[in-house]
Amino acid sequence: MKKSEIRKLYLQKRNTLSSDEVFSLSEKIFKNFIDYFKPISGQKVHIFIPIEKFNEIRTQLFIDYFLSRKIQVFVPKIIDTKLISVEIFTDSKFEVNNWGISEPISNENSETADFDYVITPLLYCDFKGNRVGYGKGFYDHFFENVSEKTKKIGVNYFNPEFIIDDIWENDIPLDYLVTPTDVVSFLGLE
């Protein structure tokens, strides 16, 4: 399937989820992430803040867990057309941007590249780790600048069903996908 078809299909699938389903599935994804990766104090995690009107995975569970265990937390902020990484703390202040996304008030780009994990939003991920997002390319550009050791992890309500037909040369695949039922590794695939 083509990205545009997948984007439409999975936006529709997500829109059918109730608030209770979104929260329950988010909890299962969170538990699978923690059980599989076992993050520890001192690590660095870049994680998105969800667009709630699009039923994105509720990442506050992750953020609260990380901060309570002295894991450094970084979140994205769009400045002009670039995604920067802002470190947040328990007392960080946020504001809602033009797209309805909560972002830190701070514009200080951490310039961090050596994340242990980058947890990224997506609409769909195929069997090879190729992802479909909203089509802006923010994360592909962001992935170009992180350490080779950084684990690029997608989180999604749905498991892979088919291959994405129109992959571009600048698309950077994920290393892992975490769903409510599985953790899928794409490492070692060609």
N, C-alpha and C positions, 0 to 999 in steps of 0.2 A: 504494500500500500504506500501511497505517497504521503508525505508529511502533512499536507493540507487536509487530506481526508482523515488522517489519524487525529489531527488536532481537533477537528470538528466532532468526530466520534467520541473521543475521550473527554472533551469538555461536556458533552451531553451525558456521558456515563457519570461523571462526577456530580453534575447538577441534579441527578436523581437521588443522591445520598442525602439522608436527613442529617440534622445536626448531631443527633445521638450516634448515628452510624459513623460520621466523620470522627467524632471523639473516640468511639470504641476502636475503630480501625487505626487511628493515630496512636492509641495506647499500645496496640499489638505491634505496630511498626517500631515504636520506641523500645518495647521489650525485646524484640528480635535484634535491634541494633545493639542494645546494651549487652545482651547475652552473647552475641557473636563477637563484637569488637572489644568489649571490656575496657572502655576508656578509663584512664587513670590520671590522677593529679599531675599537673605540669604539662599535659598535652595541650595542643592548640586545635580548636575546631572552628571552622567557618560554617555557619548555618543560616538559612534563609528565614525571614519572618513571613508567615503565610498571608496570602490575599484571601481573607475569609469569605468574601462574596463568591470566590471561585472554588470554595470547598477544598482549599489546599490543606495538606496535612498540618495539624496543630503542633508546631514545633516548640511551644512554650514548655512542654514536658521535658524535652531535650535540654533546653536552655537552663531551666531551673536545676535539673540534675547536674549539668556541667558546672554551673556556678557554685553549687553547694559542695562540690568535690574539688574545687580549686583547679578546674580545667579552664584554660583561657577561651573565651567565646568572642568570635568576630562575626559580624553580620554585614550583608551587602548594603550599599547605598549608591544610588545612581547620581553622579555628578556630570552634568551635560549629557554625554552619551557613553560614559565610562562607568563600569561597576568598580567601586572601591571597597575596601574591607576595613570596617570600623570596629575596634575592640569595645565591648560593652561590659558593664558591671551591674551589680544588683541595683544601684541607684541611678543608672543611666536614664536620661530623658529621651522620649521619642515624640515624633510628630508624623502625621499622615501626609504622604506626598500626593501629587496629582493623579496617580494611578490607584490611589486607595491603599497603598502599602505603608505600613508603619516603619519608619526609619529613625535611626538615632539623630538627634539634633546636631551632634558633632559631625564636622566635615573632615576630621583628621584621619587621613588614610594611613593605616598601620604599616603599609608597605611590606607586610608579612608575606612570605612565600613558603615557609617551611611548616605548613599546617600538617597535622597528623591526619585530619579528615576534612573534606569539604562535602557537606551534605547539601545536595542541590535539589531544587524542585523540578518536576517534569510532568508532562501529561502522559507520556508513554516511553517505554524502553524496550528495545527488541532483544533477541537472543544473543546479540553480539555486543550489547552495551551501548548501542546507538540510541540517542534520546531525542524526543520531540518535546520542545518547550513551547513558548509563545512566539517563537520565530524572530526574536530580536538579536540573538547571538551573544548576549552578555556573558553567559557562562563559558562558551567556547573561548572567548577572548580572555576571560579570567583564568581558565585552565592552562592557557599558554604560559602563564607567569607563575604558576605554583611549582614547588619542588617535584621532582620525579618520584620521590618517596611518598608524596601526599596521596592518600586513598580518596578517589573521587567516587562518591556514593550517592546514588539516586534513591529517593524514597517515593513509593507509589502504592496506591490501593490495589493496583491490578498487576498480574504477572504477564510476562511476554506472551503474545499469541502469534505474531507474524513478523517478518522482516520488513524494515523500512527500505523502500525502493530507491529513494532519491537522497542518498547520503552525499554531502559535499566534502570537498577535500579539507576544508577548515573545521569540520565537525570533529570533536574530540570525544571518544567513547568513555563511558564510565568504567570504573574498576569493579563496582558492586551495585546491586539493586537490592533494597530491603522492602519487602511487602508485608502484609499482615500474616502471611503464611510461610514465607521463605526469605533466605538471604542467598542471592545468586552471585557467584563470582564470575567475572569475565576475564580474569587474568589468565594468560596462557592461550587465549583464543586468537585466531588470526583472521 
